[in-house]
Amino acid sequence: MGMGMPHHIRDLEIPEADLPVIAAETLGDWGSVNNAVPVTTVEQVMEVLRNAY
């Protein structure tokens, strides 16, 4: 049962080619800086984005 929310990034019509830019911008975000698990590389973010795509 869902709330009508998209399940994947691709459902938001974000091109896969934009994921590296999103990953790079995420590194400066407050959420990644204060995350319980250190997020320090673009590759860490890309892994999450690829799985969510």
C-alpha positions as CSV (number, residue, x, y, z in Angstrom):
1,M,0.0,0.0,0.0
2,G,1.4,3.4,-0.9
3,M,0.7,7.0,-0.6
4,G,1.1,7.8,-4.3
5,M,4.7,8.7,-3.8
6,P,7.3,7.7,-6.4
7,H,9.3,4.6,-5.6
8,H,12.4,5.4,-7.8
9,I,14.3,8.5,-8.8
10,R,13.5,7.7,-12.5
11,D,9.8,8.1,-11.6
12,L,10.6,11.7,-11.0
13,E,11.8,12.0,-14.6
14,I,15.3,12.9,-13.5
15,P,17.8,11.7,-16.2
16,E,20.3,9.1,-15.0
17,A,23.0,11.4,-16.5
18,D,22.2,14.0,-13.8
19,L,23.0,11.6,-10.9
20,P,26.7,12.6,-10.7
21,V,25.8,16.3,-10.3
22,I,23.3,15.4,-7.6
23,A,25.9,13.3,-5.8
24,A,28.4,16.1,-5.9
25,E,26.0,18.6,-4.6
26,T,24.9,16.2,-1.8
27,L,28.3,16.2,-0.3
28,G,27.9,19.8,0.9
29,D,24.4,19.2,2.2
30,W,23.8,19.5,6.0
31,G,22.3,16.0,6.0
32,S,25.4,14.3,4.7
33,V,27.8,16.3,6.9
34,N,25.9,15.3,10.0
35,N,25.0,11.8,9.0
36,A,25.7,9.0,11.5
37,V,27.6,7.1,8.8
38,P,30.3,9.5,7.4
39,V,29.6,10.4,3.8
40,T,32.7,11.8,2.3
41,T,32.9,10.7,-1.4
42,V,30.8,11.1,-4.5
43,E,31.0,7.4,-5.0
44,Q,29.3,6.7,-1.7
45,V,26.4,8.9,-2.7
46,M,26.4,7.5,-6.3
47,E,25.9,4.0,-4.8
48,V,22.8,5.1,-3.0
49,L,21.5,7.0,-6.1
50,R,22.1,4.0,-8.4
51,N,20.2,1.7,-6.1
52,A,17.4,4.2,-5.9
53,Y,17.3,4.9,-9.6
